[in-house]
Each structure stands twice: as C-alpha cells, then as structure tokens.
C-alpha cells in the first residue's frame, strides 16, 4: 500500500471506515424529519488526494438512500481544502473551505445537476466535519433550495469501524 502523500497528511485523521453510532437526524423546513444510518470510507493511493464514498440507508428498513463519492484536495502550503463530489441524486458540487485542527468547514462554490433532477433544486450547501475528542466523527450539512433559505438538513456522528 502506498505511503500517504505529504500534501494530504493533515487529513490523515479521516482515513479508514466509519459507521454511524446512532441514527443520524434528517430535517428541513419542507420535509418530514427522518432518521438514517451512514457508512463513510476515506482512502488514498499515494496521490495528493483523498478518495471518499458515503452511503446512507433508511434507519428502519436499511434500504439504500443517498450516496455520494468524490475526492479531497488541499492547496499546497495552506489549510485550504476542496471537496469534488458526485451524488446519486444527479447533483455534482465543488465545496471549498478550511481545515482548522481536526475540523473542516466547507461551503459550496459550484453546484450543477442533471437536466431532469427532482425539484426543488439545491442552491447552496454548507458542511462541517469534526473529529470529537472522544474519537467520534461528526458531520453537519445545511442547504438552501429554490424555495427555502439555508437550514440544517443532516446531523450525524460516526464511530470508526476499521
Ligand atoms: C430531501 C438535498 C443528503 C435524505 C432532500 C431535498 C433536497 C435534498 C433538495 C428536498 C427538500 C424539499 O423537498 O424541500 C440533499 C443534499 C444532500 C442530501 C444536497 C447532501 C449534501 C441526504 C442524505 C440523506 C438524505 C445523506 C440520508 C438518507 C433525504 C430524505 C428527504 C430528503 C429522506 C425527504 C424525502 C425526499 O425528498 O426524498 N434532500 N440531501 N439526504 N433528503 Fe436529502
């Protein structure tokens, strides 16, 4: 297995597999609150890039729901981070932000979708990933759509599964 590229060494704390410890909470002004579970996997092949896959499931039925995958890059010599993301809903996005300690604060810079994507369309996404002092990872996602202002959509914590 390749050695971790120094360009992404400051993201080493993300590497490996994670699984929600208790169901995550889904909310938004226009939808019924829901619960979900999620598995995350972060890996690398020695490039100055982290690869990731996030797979979410209905907490009751275990049915696969939302899925996203992509790449993480860092601007050399800075704490600037970019996520390049593809979602199964037909959305693609670039998020950029900063790494501060073991926390990533990200904001969408570019959002695009397939011509027949379901409405309402997402206009903006903000995320925070935080490694907590107890070793759990926390993700919070907010979004704005065509008809709703920026509000929280997801909150979940994960435990390392390998
Ligand atoms: C609804 C976007 C991640 C589950 C929605 C809606 C949007 C959206 C635009 C419709 C809101 C409305 O009708 O006003 C996103 C984006 C995500 C994301 C941009 C990632 C950045 C997830 C994840 C789950 C999830 C991880 C986990 C299962 C749902 C559910 C609904 C929903 C259950 C309500 C039913 C439905 O419209 O399908 N999401 N979502 N979403 N989302 Fe997400």
Backbone and ligand atoms as CSV (ligand in chain L), in Angstrom:
chain,resi,resn,atom,element,x,y,z
A,1,UNK,N,N,0.840,-1.200,0.000
A,1,UNK,CA,C,0.000,0.000,0.000
A,1,UNK,C,C,0.877,1.253,0.000
A,2,UNK,N,N,0.445,2.250,-0.755
A,2,UNK,CA,C,1.234,3.460,-0.950
A,2,UNK,C,C,1.338,4.275,0.337
A,3,UNK,N,N,2.423,5.051,0.421
A,3,UNK,CA,C,2.589,5.946,1.557
A,3,UNK,C,C,1.706,7.166,1.355
A,4,UNK,N,N,1.166,7.690,2.452
A,4,UNK,CA,C,0.288,8.858,2.350
A,4,UNK,C,C,1.062,10.053,1.790
A,5,UNK,N,N,0.521,10.683,0.766
A,5,UNK,CA,C,1.167,11.838,0.149
A,5,UNK,C,C,1.230,12.992,1.160
A,6,UNK,N,N,2.408,13.638,1.294
A,6,UNK,CA,C,2.542,14.720,2.283
A,6,UNK,C,C,1.514,15.844,2.075
A,7,UNK,N,N,1.027,16.017,0.846
A,7,UNK,CA,C,0.072,17.091,0.566
A,7,UNK,C,C,-1.255,16.914,1.312
A,8,UNK,N,N,-1.554,15.669,1.706
A,8,UNK,CA,C,-2.822,15.426,2.411
A,8,UNK,C,C,-2.604,14.825,3.811
A,9,UNK,N,N,-1.356,14.949,4.309
A,9,UNK,CA,C,-1.050,14.361,5.620
A,9,UNK,C,C,-1.924,14.956,6.728
A,10,UNK,N,N,-2.282,16.230,6.591
A,10,UNK,CA,C,-3.092,16.864,7.642
A,10,UNK,C,C,-4.536,16.356,7.660
A,11,UNK,N,N,-4.887,15.482,6.684
A,11,UNK,CA,C,-6.233,14.884,6.667
A,11,UNK,C,C,-6.199,13.407,7.071
A,12,UNK,N,N,-5.051,12.959,7.570
A,12,UNK,CA,C,-4.870,11.539,7.913
A,12,UNK,C,C,-5.942,11.054,8.898
A,13,UNK,N,N,-6.408,11.932,9.776
A,13,UNK,CA,C,-7.415,11.594,10.795
A,13,UNK,C,C,-8.742,11.131,10.198
A,14,UNK,N,N,-8.958,11.411,8.897
A,14,UNK,CA,C,-10.202,10.968,8.250
A,14,UNK,C,C,-10.110,9.534,7.724
A,15,UNK,N,N,-8.897,9.070,7.439
A,15,UNK,CA,C,-8.715,7.818,6.686
A,15,UNK,C,C,-9.331,6.614,7.382
A,16,UNK,N,N,-9.895,5.720,6.573
A,16,UNK,CA,C,-10.476,4.489,7.097
A,16,UNK,C,C,-11.975,4.476,6.928
A,17,UNK,N,N,-12.636,3.574,7.671
A,17,UNK,CA,C,-14.083,3.392,7.549
A,17,UNK,C,C,-14.773,3.846,8.824
A,18,UNK,N,N,-15.923,4.433,8.642
A,18,UNK,CA,C,-16.717,4.974,9.745
A,18,UNK,C,C,-18.151,4.513,9.575
A,19,UNK,N,N,-18.844,4.339,10.702
A,19,UNK,CA,C,-20.243,3.956,10.644
A,19,UNK,C,C,-21.000,4.737,11.703
A,20,UNK,N,N,-22.202,5.225,11.356
A,20,UNK,CA,C,-22.992,5.998,12.314
A,20,UNK,C,C,-23.169,5.184,13.589
A,21,UNK,N,N,-22.947,5.822,14.739
A,21,UNK,CA,C,-23.063,5.108,16.021
A,21,UNK,C,C,-24.520,5.019,16.444
A,22,UNK,N,N,-25.270,6.082,16.177
A,22,UNK,CA,C,-26.724,6.042,16.354
A,22,UNK,C,C,-27.288,6.723,15.131
A,23,UNK,N,N,-28.581,6.493,14.799
A,23,UNK,CA,C,-29.099,7.062,13.554
A,23,UNK,C,C,-28.928,8.576,13.491
A,24,UNK,N,N,-28.594,9.061,12.298
A,24,UNK,CA,C,-28.497,10.491,12.068
A,24,UNK,C,C,-29.890,11.089,11.961
A,25,UNK,N,N,-29.944,12.418,12.121
A,25,UNK,CA,C,-31.216,13.126,12.065
A,25,UNK,C,C,-31.280,13.950,10.798
A,26,UNK,N,N,-32.342,13.701,9.993
A,26,UNK,CA,C,-32.587,14.481,8.787
A,26,UNK,C,C,-33.727,15.440,9.031
A,27,UNK,N,N,-33.525,16.684,8.659
A,27,UNK,CA,C,-34.543,17.714,8.877
A,27,UNK,C,C,-34.509,18.684,7.698
A,28,UNK,N,N,-35.533,19.431,7.515
A,28,UNK,CA,C,-35.552,20.588,6.615
A,28,UNK,C,C,-36.945,21.177,6.708
A,29,UNK,N,N,-37.028,22.460,6.498
A,29,UNK,CA,C,-38.307,23.154,6.681
A,29,UNK,C,C,-39.457,22.489,5.939
A,30,UNK,N,N,-39.181,21.959,4.731
A,30,UNK,CA,C,-40.255,21.481,3.852
A,30,UNK,C,C,-40.482,19.973,3.874
A,31,UNK,N,N,-39.761,19.232,4.748
A,31,UNK,CA,C,-39.912,17.765,4.734
A,31,UNK,C,C,-40.200,17.229,6.133
A,32,UNK,N,N,-40.667,15.992,6.176
A,32,UNK,CA,C,-40.912,15.297,7.432
A,32,UNK,C,C,-39.547,14.861,7.991
A,33,UNK,N,N,-39.257,15.088,9.275
A,33,UNK,CA,C,-37.978,14.644,9.842
A,33,UNK,C,C,-37.792,13.134,9.639
A,34,UNK,N,N,-36.554,12.710,9.431
A,34,UNK,CA,C,-36.300,11.291,9.210
A,34,UNK,C,C,-35.006,10.892,9.895
A,35,UNK,N,N,-34.796,9.571,10.013
A,35,UNK,CA,C,-33.581,9.028,10.614
A,35,UNK,C,C,-32.867,8.153,9.594
A,36,UNK,N,N,-31.549,8.197,9.630
A,36,UNK,CA,C,-30.783,7.422,8.650
A,36,UNK,C,C,-29.496,6.926,9.278
A,37,UNK,N,N,-28.950,5.868,8.681
A,37,UNK,CA,C,-27.621,5.405,9.080
A,37,UNK,C,C,-26.698,5.676,7.895
A,38,UNK,N,N,-25.399,5.691,8.152
A,38,UNK,CA,C,-24.474,6.011,7.055
A,38,UNK,C,C,-23.111,5.393,7.303
A,39,UNK,N,N,-22.502,4.917,6.212
A,39,UNK,CA,C,-21.135,4.406,6.253
A,39,UNK,C,C,-20.256,5.307,5.404
A,40,UNK,N,N,-19.100,5.662,5.938
A,40,UNK,CA,C,-18.148,6.509,5.217
A,40,UNK,C,C,-16.866,5.726,5.002
A,41,UNK,N,N,-16.226,5.948,3.877
A,41,UNK,CA,C,-14.920,5.344,3.654
A,41,UNK,C,C,-13.988,6.365,3.011
A,42,UNK,N,N,-12.850,6.622,3.644
A,42,UNK,CA,C,-11.835,7.539,3.106
A,42,UNK,C,C,-10.565,6.733,2.841
A,43,UNK,N,N,-10.004,6.868,1.642
A,43,UNK,CA,C,-8.803,6.101,1.304
A,43,UNK,C,C,-7.866,6.949,0.443
A,44,UNK,N,N,-6.702,6.386,0.114
A,44,UNK,CA,C,-5.762,7.098,-0.767
A,44,UNK,C,C,-4.919,6.076,-1.515
A,45,UNK,N,N,-4.323,6.504,-2.596
A,45,UNK,CA,C,-3.443,5.608,-3.365
A,45,UNK,C,C,-2.069,6.252,-3.559
A,46,UNK,N,N,-1.721,7.181,-2.646
A,46,UNK,CA,C,-0.418,7.823,-2.715
A,46,UNK,C,C,-0.432,9.140,-3.474
A,47,UNK,N,N,-1.546,9.446,-4.137
A,47,UNK,CA,C,-1.674,10.739,-4.821
A,47,UNK,C,C,-1.931,11.831,-3.780
A,48,UNK,N,N,-1.790,13.100,-4.180
A,48,UNK,CA,C,-2.093,14.189,-3.237
A,48,UNK,C,C,-3.602,14.408,-3.130
A,49,UNK,N,N,-4.322,13.331,-2.902
A,49,UNK,CA,C,-5.785,13.301,-2.956
A,49,UNK,C,C,-6.300,12.256,-1.951
A,50,UNK,N,N,-7.413,12.563,-1.296
A,50,UNK,CA,C,-8.137,11.554,-0.513
A,50,UNK,C,C,-9.386,11.175,-1.319
A,51,UNK,N,N,-9.665,9.889,-1.427
A,51,UNK,CA,C,-10.867,9.396,-2.123
A,51,UNK,C,C,-11.919,9.095,-1.063
A,52,UNK,N,N,-13.198,9.362,-1.368
A,52,UNK,CA,C,-14.206,9.015,-0.366
A,52,UNK,C,C,-15.493,8.483,-0.974
A,53,UNK,N,N,-16.223,7.706,-0.171
A,53,UNK,CA,C,-17.552,7.172,-0.518
A,53,UNK,C,C,-18.416,7.280,0.731
A,54,UNK,N,N,-19.600,7.854,0.605
A,54,UNK,CA,C,-20.566,7.955,1.707
A,54,UNK,C,C,-21.839,7.243,1.263
A,55,UNK,N,N,-22.305,6.270,2.034
A,55,UNK,CA,C,-23.516,5.537,1.671
A,55,UNK,C,C,-24.501,5.576,2.822
A,56,UNK,N,N,-25.694,6.142,2.564
A,56,UNK,CA,C,-26.712,6.306,3.599
A,56,UNK,C,C,-27.879,5.352,3.364
A,57,UNK,N,N,-28.536,4.973,4.486
A,57,UNK,CA,C,-29.604,3.974,4.461
A,57,UNK,C,C,-30.754,4.435,5.345
A,58,UNK,N,N,-31.938,3.996,5.035
A,58,UNK,CA,C,-33.093,4.217,5.907
A,58,UNK,C,C,-32.830,3.502,7.236
A,59,UNK,N,N,-32.983,4.222,8.365
A,59,UNK,CA,C,-32.623,3.653,9.675
A,59,UNK,C,C,-33.510,2.474,10.062
A,60,UNK,N,N,-34.747,2.435,9.552
A,60,UNK,CA,C,-35.662,1.353,9.915
A,60,UNK,C,C,-35.544,0.171,8.950
A,61,UNK,N,N,-35.618,0.449,7.656
A,61,UNK,CA,C,-35.670,-0.632,6.661
A,61,UNK,C,C,-34.283,-1.025,6.132
A,62,UNK,N,N,-33.285,-0.174,6.380
A,62,UNK,CA,C,-31.932,-0.412,5.881
A,62,UNK,C,C,-31.823,-0.251,4.355
A,63,UNK,N,N,-32.861,0.254,3.746
A,63,UNK,CA,C,-32.879,0.449,2.293
A,63,UNK,C,C,-31.868,1.526,1.903
A,64,UNK,N,N,-31.055,1.270,0.868
A,64,UNK,CA,C,-30.087,2.297,0.438
A,64,UNK,C,C,-30.796,3.574,0.006
A,65,UNK,N,N,-30.277,4.723,0.434
A,65,UNK,CA,C,-30.854,6.011,0.054
A,65,UNK,C,C,-29.788,6.857,-0.633
A,66,UNK,N,N,-29.367,7.864,0.070
A,66,UNK,CA,C,-28.435,8.817,-0.539
A,66,UNK,C,C,-27.022,8.228,-0.628
A,67,UNK,N,N,-26.330,8.494,-1.748
A,67,UNK,CA,C,-24.940,8.048,-1.904
A,67,UNK,C,C,-24.151,9.174,-2.540
A,68,UNK,N,N,-22.925,9.355,-2.066
A,68,UNK,CA,C,-22.056,10.327,-2.722
A,68,UNK,C,C,-20.632,9.830,-2.695
A,69,UNK,N,N,-19.857,10.267,-3.663
A,69,UNK,CA,C,-18.447,9.899,-3.667
A,69,UNK,C,C,-17.645,11.022,-4.288
A,70,UNK,N,N,-16.348,11.000,-4.041
A,70,UNK,CA,C,-15.545,12.076,-4.599
A,70,UNK,C,C,-14.123,12.076,-4.100
A,71,UNK,N,N,-13.545,13.243,-4.162
A,71,UNK,CA,C,-12.113,13.440,-3.913
A,71,UNK,C,C,-11.905,14.670,-3.053
A,72,UNK,N,N,-10.854,14.633,-2.249
A,72,UNK,CA,C,-10.490,15.796,-1.444
A,72,UNK,C,C,-9.069,16.212,-1.818
A,73,UNK,N,N,-8.876,17.481,-2.075
A,73,UNK,CA,C,-7.542,18.007,-2.368
A,73,UNK,C,C,-7.267,19.173,-1.442
A,74,UNK,N,N,-5.971,19.441,-1.215
A,74,UNK,CA,C,-5.590,20.613,-0.427
A,74,UNK,C,C,-4.682,21.497,-1.252
A,75,UNK,N,N,-4.835,22.787,-1.100
A,75,UNK,CA,C,-3.916,23.706,-1.784
A,75,UNK,C,C,-2.577,23.651,-1.043
A,76,UNK,N,N,-1.487,23.290,-1.760
A,76,UNK,CA,C,-0.198,23.096,-1.088
A,76,UNK,C,C,0.217,24.308,-0.248
A,77,UNK,N,N,0.704,24.028,0.930
A,77,UNK,CA,C,1.222,25.081,1.794
A,77,UNK,C,C,0.162,25.903,2.496
A,78,UNK,N,N,-1.106,25.509,2.368
A,78,UNK,CA,C,-2.191,26.259,3.011
A,78,UNK,C,C,-3.097,25.294,3.767
A,79,UNK,N,N,-4.104,25.851,4.443
A,79,UNK,CA,C,-5.114,24.995,5.075
A,79,UNK,C,C,-6.388,24.962,4.232
A,80,UNK,N,N,-6.261,25.345,2.951
A,80,UNK,CA,C,-7.419,25.397,2.066
A,80,UNK,C,C,-7.735,24.001,1.513
A,81,UNK,N,N,-9.000,23.617,1.627
A,81,UNK,CA,C,-9.433,22.270,1.246
A,81,UNK,C,C,-10.520,22.355,0.190
A,82,UNK,N,N,-10.511,21.425,-0.767
A,82,UNK,CA,C,-11.576,21.346,-1.774
A,82,UNK,C,C,-12.137,19.930,-1.818
A,83,UNK,N,N,-13.453,19.818,-1.808
A,83,UNK,CA,C,-14.161,18.548,-1.999
A,83,UNK,C,C,-14.777,18.572,-3.392
A,84,UNK,N,N,-14.596,17.488,-4.154
A,84,UNK,CA,C,-15.159,17.327,-5.501
A,84,UNK,C,C,-16.141,16.172,-5.361
A,85,UNK,N,N,-17.441,16.453,-5.515
A,85,UNK,CA,C,-18.462,15.487,-5.071
A,85,UNK,C,C,-19.484,15.153,-6.155
A,86,UNK,N,N,-19.815,13.870,-6.289
A,86,UNK,CA,C,-20.914,13.436,-7.153
A,86,UNK,C,C,-21.944,12.724,-6.285
A,87,UNK,N,N,-23.222,13.052,-6.451
A,87,UNK,CA,C,-24.298,12.459,-5.657
A,87,UNK,C,C,-25.236,11.658,-6.558
A,88,UNK,N,N,-25.816,10.588,-6.008
A,88,UNK,CA,C,-26.693,9.720,-6.814
A,88,UNK,C,C,-27.985,10.408,-7.238
A,89,UNK,N,N,-28.297,11.542,-6.626
A,89,UNK,CA,C,-29.499,12.287,-6.991
A,89,UNK,C,C,-29.328,13.039,-8.305
A,90,UNK,N,N,-28.094,13.056,-8.847
A,90,UNK,CA,C,-27.843,13.774,-10.097
A,90,UNK,C,C,-27.161,15.101,-9.889
A,91,UNK,N,N,-26.721,15.322,-8.652
A,91,UNK,CA,C,-26.067,16.579,-8.283
A,91,UNK,C,C,-24.553,16.395,-8.291
A,92,UNK,N,N,-23.836,17.384,-8.774
A,92,UNK,CA,C,-22.380,17.431,-8.585
A,92,UNK,C,C,-22.043,18.777,-7.955
A,93,UNK,N,N,-21.005,18.767,-7.121
A,93,UNK,CA,C,-20.673,20.032,-6.476
A,93,UNK,C,C,-19.196,20.122,-6.144
A,94,UNK,N,N,-18.730,21.367,-6.073
A,94,UNK,CA,C,-17.406,21.678,-5.528
A,94,UNK,C,C,-17.660,22.409,-4.219
A,95,UNK,N,N,-17.054,21.914,-3.158
A,95,UNK,CA,C,-17.103,22.647,-1.892
A,95,UNK,C,C,-15.683,23.027,-1.532
A,96,UNK,N,N,-15.523,24.232,-1.010
A,96,UNK,CA,C,-14.200,24.653,-0.547
A,96,UNK,C,C,-14.307,25.233,0.848
A,97,UNK,N,N,-13.181,25.181,1.549
A,97,UNK,CA,C,-13.184,25.718,2.904
A,97,UNK,C,C,-11.836,25.521,3.540
A,98,UNK,N,N,-11.855,25.452,4.874
A,98,UNK,CA,C,-10.596,25.424,5.605
A,98,UNK,C,C,-10.537,24.276,6.596
A,99,UNK,N,N,-9.322,23.786,6.762
A,99,UNK,CA,C,-9.029,22.810,7.802
A,99,UNK,C,C,-8.486,23.572,9.005
A,100,UNK,N,N,-9.131,23.409,10.152
A,100,UNK,CA,C,-8.661,24.036,11.393
A,100,UNK,C,C,-8.554,22.920,12.409
A,101,UNK,N,N,-7.338,22.535,12.765
A,101,UNK,CA,C,-7.154,21.393,13.656
A,101,UNK,C,C,-7.740,20.164,12.993
A,102,UNK,N,N,-8.718,19.531,13.635
A,102,UNK,CA,C,-9.376,18.370,13.033
A,102,UNK,C,C,-10.833,18.706,12.748
A,103,UNK,N,N,-11.024,19.876,12.155
A,103,UNK,CA,C,-12.359,20.309,11.733
A,103,UNK,C,C,-12.276,20.912,10.340
A,104,UNK,N,N,-13.243,20.532,9.502
A,104,UNK,CA,C,-13.341,21.072,8.134
A,104,UNK,C,C,-14.630,21.863,8.025
A,105,UNK,N,N,-14.521,23.113,7.591
A,105,UNK,CA,C,-15.703,23.941,7.339
A,105,UNK,C,C,-15.755,24.211,5.844
A,106,UNK,N,N,-16.837,23.754,5.214
A,106,UNK,CA,C,-16.918,23.784,3.756
A,106,UNK,C,C,-18.170,24.500,3.292
A,107,UNK,N,N,-18.043,25.088,2.117
A,107,UNK,CA,C,-19.149,25.843,1.528
A,107,UNK,C,C,-19.158,25.545,0.040
A,108,UNK,N,N,-20.338,25.306,-0.547
A,108,UNK,CA,C,-20.375,25.015,-1.983
A,108,UNK,C,C,-19.909,26.230,-2.787
A,109,UNK,N,N,-19.082,25.966,-3.805
A,109,UNK,CA,C,-18.595,27.012,-4.705
A,109,UNK,C,C,-19.263,26.863,-6.048
A,110,UNK,N,N,-19.718,25.635,-6.322
A,110,UNK,CA,C,-20.296,25.337,-7.616
A,110,UNK,C,C,-21.227,24.145,-7.451
A,111,UNK,N,N,-22.437,24.259,-7.996
A,111,UNK,CA,C,-23.421,23.186,-7.914
A,111,UNK,C,C,-24.018,23.016,-9.304
A,112,UNK,N,N,-24.088,21.767,-9.792
A,112,UNK,CA,C,-24.712,21.511,-11.094
A,112,UNK,C,C,-25.481,20.209,-11.002
A,113,UNK,N,N,-26.420,19.991,-11.929
A,113,UNK,CA,C,-27.263,18.791,-11.819
A,113,UNK,C,C,-27.697,18.328,-13.193
A,114,UNK,N,N,-28.200,17.116,-13.245
A,114,UNK,CA,C,-28.759,16.575,-14.478
A,114,UNK,C,C,-30.031,17.356,-14.831
A,115,UNK,N,N,-30.365,17.373,-16.116
A,115,UNK,CA,C,-31.473,18.224,-16.592
A,115,UNK,C,C,-32.810,17.808,-15.998
A,116,UNK,N,N,-32.918,16.515,-15.590
A,116,UNK,CA,C,-34.207,16.039,-15.071
A,116,UNK,C,C,-34.151,15.754,-13.565
A,117,UNK,N,N,-33.266,16.475,-12.855
A,117,UNK,CA,C,-33.185,16.315,-11.392
A,117,UNK,C,C,-34.489,16.748,-10.744
A,118,UNK,N,N,-34.809,16.043,-9.654
A,118,UNK,CA,C,-36.022,16.324,-8.893
A,118,UNK,C,C,-35.991,17.751,-8.336
A,119,UNK,N,N,-37.144,18.385,-8.277
A,119,UNK,CA,C,-37.243,19.710,-7.651
A,119,UNK,C,C,-37.746,19.551,-6.209
A,120,UNK,N,N,-37.448,20.508,-5.325
A,120,UNK,CA,C,-36.710,21.747,-5.552
A,120,UNK,C,C,-35.205,21.505,-5.720
A,121,UNK,N,N,-34.546,22.396,-6.437
A,121,UNK,CA,C,-33.115,22.271,-6.661
A,121,UNK,C,C,-32.322,22.915,-5.521
A,122,UNK,N,N,-31.236,22.254,-5.163
A,122,UNK,CA,C,-30.338,22.802,-4.144
A,122,UNK,C,C,-29.554,23.959,-4.746
A,123,UNK,N,N,-29.442,25.043,-4.010
A,123,UNK,CA,C,-28.687,26.202,-4.498
A,123,UNK,C,C,-27.374,26.395,-3.750
A,124,UNK,N,N,-27.329,25.894,-2.502
A,124,UNK,CA,C,-26.149,26.137,-1.665
A,124,UNK,C,C,-26.045,25.028,-0.634
A,125,UNK,N,N,-24.812,24.616,-0.321
A,125,UNK,CA,C,-24.590,23.572,0.683
A,125,UNK,C,C,-23.443,23.996,1.595
A,126,UNK,N,N,-23.609,23.815,2.893
A,126,UNK,CA,C,-22.528,24.055,3.861
A,126,UNK,C,C,-22.369,22.803,4.695
A,127,UNK,N,N,-21.103,22.419,4.950
A,127,UNK,CA,C,-20.869,21.219,5.776
A,127,UNK,C,C,-19.785,21.481,6.777
A,128,UNK,N,N,-19.894,20.763,7.873
A,128,UNK,CA,C,-18.825,20.739,8.863
A,128,UNK,C,C,-18.523,19.286,9.204
A,129,UNK,N,N,-17.249,18.910,9.131
A,129,UNK,CA,C,-16.779,17.623,9.652
A,129,UNK,C,C,-15.910,17.941,10.849
A,130,UNK,N,N,-16.141,17.214,11.950
A,130,UNK,CA,C,-15.346,17.496,13.140
A,130,UNK,C,C,-14.993,16.203,13.839
A,131,UNK,N,N,-13.704,16.025,14.115
A,131,UNK,CA,C,-13.293,14.881,14.930
A,131,UNK,C,C,-13.416,15.299,16.382
A,132,UNK,N,N,-14.307,14.619,17.114
A,132,UNK,CA,C,-14.529,14.989,18.512
A,132,UNK,C,C,-13.432,14.409,19.390
A,133,UNK,N,N,-13.307,14.936,20.612
A,133,UNK,CA,C,-12.226,14.494,21.498
A,133,UNK,C,C,-12.394,13.028,21.901
A,134,UNK,N,N,-13.620,12.478,21.814
A,134,UNK,CA,C,-13.831,11.065,22.142
A,134,UNK,C,C,-13.589,10.148,20.941
A,135,UNK,N,N,-13.071,10.700,19.836
A,135,UNK,CA,C,-12.728,9.885,18.682
A,135,UNK,C,C,-13.860,9.699,17.685
A,136,UNK,N,N,-15.037,10.235,18.011
A,136,UNK,CA,C,-16.133,10.140,17.048
A,136,UNK,C,C,-16.035,11.263,16.036
A,137,UNK,N,N,-16.563,11.004,14.840
A,137,UNK,CA,C,-16.578,11.995,13.770
A,137,UNK,C,C,-18.007,12.506,13.636
A,138,UNK,N,N,-18.140,13.809,13.461
A,138,UNK,CA,C,-19.454,14.437,13.370
A,138,UNK,C,C,-19.578,15.135,12.024
A,139,UNK,N,N,-20.729,14.974,11.357
A,139,UNK,CA,C,-20.976,15.717,10.124
A,139,UNK,C,C,-22.310,16.468,10.253
A,140,UNK,N,N,-22.281,17.746,9.883
A,140,UNK,CA,C,-23.496,18.565,9.853
A,140,UNK,C,C,-23.594,19.169,8.456
A,141,UNK,N,N,-24.768,19.046,7.837
A,141,UNK,CA,C,-24.970,19.581,6.483
A,141,UNK,C,C,-26.169,20.527,6.496
A,142,UNK,N,N,-25.974,21.720,5.965
A,142,UNK,CA,C,-27.073,22.666,5.767
A,142,UNK,C,C,-27.216,22.912,4.279
A,143,UNK,N,N,-28.420,23.289,3.864
A,143,UNK,CA,C,-28.616,23.593,2.437
A,143,UNK,C,C,-29.677,24.669,2.262
A,144,UNK,N,N,-29.626,25.311,1.098
A,144,UNK,CA,C,-30.688,26.215,0.658
A,144,UNK,C,C,-31.199,25.670,-0.665
A,145,UNK,N,N,-32.511,25.744,-0.866
A,145,UNK,CA,C,-33.098,25.297,-2.136
A,145,UNK,C,C,-33.745,26.494,-2.837
A,146,UNK,N,N,-34.338,26.219,-4.001
A,146,UNK,CA,C,-35.066,27.237,-4.764
A,146,UNK,C,C,-36.029,28.025,-3.895
A,147,UNK,N,N,-36.667,27.288,-2.938
A,147,UNK,CA,C,-37.759,27.926,-2.209
A,147,UNK,C,C,-37.594,27.944,-0.687
A,148,UNK,N,N,-36.431,27.497,-0.175
A,148,UNK,CA,C,-36.203,27.529,1.276
A,148,UNK,C,C,-34.813,28.085,1.564
A,149,UNK,N,N,-34.702,28.949,2.598
A,149,UNK,CA,C,-33.387,29.503,2.946
A,149,UNK,C,C,-32.476,28.454,3.583
A,150,UNK,N,N,-31.219,28.804,3.742
A,150,UNK,CA,C,-30.226,27.909,4.325
A,150,UNK,C,C,-30.695,27.402,5.686
A,151,UNK,N,N,-30.749,26.079,5.821
A,151,UNK,CA,C,-31.179,25.461,7.082
A,151,UNK,C,C,-30.554,24.074,7.169
A,152,UNK,N,N,-30.484,23.554,8.398
A,152,UNK,CA,C,-29.844,22.246,8.583
A,152,UNK,C,C,-30.657,21.136,7.921
A,153,UNK,N,N,-29.974,20.237,7.204
A,153,UNK,CA,C,-30.617,19.059,6.606
A,153,UNK,C,C,-30.181,17.778,7.313
A,154,UNK,N,N,-28.919,17.726,7.780
A,154,UNK,CA,C,-28.392,16.477,8.318
A,154,UNK,C,C,-27.496,16.715,9.524
A,155,UNK,N,N,-27.619,15.820,10.499
A,155,UNK,CA,C,-26.639,15.792,11.595
A,155,UNK,C,C,-26.430,14.346,12.018
A,156,UNK,N,N,-25.167,13.945,12.107
A,156,UNK,CA,C,-24.875,12.537,12.382
A,156,UNK,C,C,-23.484,12.411,12.999
A,157,UNK,N,N,-23.306,11.388,13.827
A,157,UNK,CA,C,-21.956,11.092,14.326
A,157,UNK,C,C,-21.611,9.642,13.987
A,158,UNK,N,N,-20.330,9.408,13.809
A,158,UNK,CA,C,-19.827,8.100,13.373
A,158,UNK,C,C,-18.750,7.610,14.340
A,159,UNK,N,N,-18.650,6.287,14.402
A,159,UNK,CA,C,-17.547,5.622,15.094
A,159,UNK,C,C,-16.676,4.945,14.050
A,160,UNK,N,N,-15.403,4.847,14.321
A,160,UNK,CA,C,-14.509,4.124,13.418
A,160,UNK,C,C,-14.926,2.662,13.336
A,161,UNK,N,N,-15.023,2.109,12.115
A,161,UNK,CA,C,-15.351,0.695,12.003
A,161,UNK,C,C,-14.153,-0.091,11.480
A,162,UNK,N,N,-13.108,0.569,11.019
A,162,UNK,CA,C,-11.812,-0.086,10.728
A,162,UNK,C,C,-10.760,0.963,10.465
L,1,LIG,C1,C,-34.874,15.633,0.886
L,1,LIG,C2,C,-30.747,17.509,-0.773
L,1,LIG,C3,C,-28.228,14.229,1.726
L,1,LIG,C4,C,-32.338,12.006,2.829
L,1,LIG,C5,C,-33.968,16.436,0.227
L,1,LIG,C6,C,-34.326,17.558,-0.614
L,1,LIG,C7,C,-33.176,18.077,-1.077
L,1,LIG,C8,C,-32.094,17.295,-0.544
L,1,LIG,C9,C,-33.043,19.261,-2.017
L,1,LIG,C10,C,-35.756,18.041,-0.915
L,1,LIG,C11,C,-36.167,19.132,0.041
L,1,LIG,C12,C,-37.558,19.668,-0.237
L,1,LIG,O1,O,-38.414,18.914,-0.725
L,1,LIG,O2,O,-37.791,20.857,0.055
L,1,LIG,C13,C,-29.712,16.800,-0.211
L,1,LIG,C14,C,-28.311,17.131,-0.371
L,1,LIG,C15,C,-27.601,16.216,0.343
L,1,LIG,C16,C,-28.565,15.304,0.933
L,1,LIG,C17,C,-27.777,18.290,-1.189
L,1,LIG,C18,C,-26.119,16.087,0.558
L,1,LIG,C19,C,-25.292,17.124,0.565
L,1,LIG,C20,C,-29.115,13.327,2.225
L,1,LIG,C21,C,-28.746,12.162,2.982
L,1,LIG,C22,C,-29.886,11.540,3.294
L,1,LIG,C23,C,-30.988,12.313,2.734
L,1,LIG,C24,C,-27.331,11.732,3.388
L,1,LIG,C25,C,-29.936,10.282,4.085
L,1,LIG,C26,C,-30.767,9.328,3.896
L,1,LIG,C27,C,-33.372,12.814,2.410
L,1,LIG,C28,C,-34.781,12.488,2.612
L,1,LIG,C29,C,-35.512,13.553,2.084
L,1,LIG,C30,C,-34.545,14.483,1.539
L,1,LIG,C31,C,-35.317,11.228,3.276
L,1,LIG,C32,C,-37.054,13.720,2.089
L,1,LIG,C33,C,-37.733,12.872,1.075
L,1,LIG,C34,C,-37.263,13.168,-0.303
L,1,LIG,O3,O,-37.425,14.314,-0.770
L,1,LIG,O4,O,-36.668,12.264,-0.909
L,1,LIG,N1,N,-32.606,16.305,0.261
L,1,LIG,N2,N,-29.827,15.695,0.578
L,1,LIG,N3,N,-30.475,13.392,2.093
L,1,LIG,N4,N,-33.276,14.021,1.788
L,1,LIG,FE1,FE,-31.557,14.910,1.253
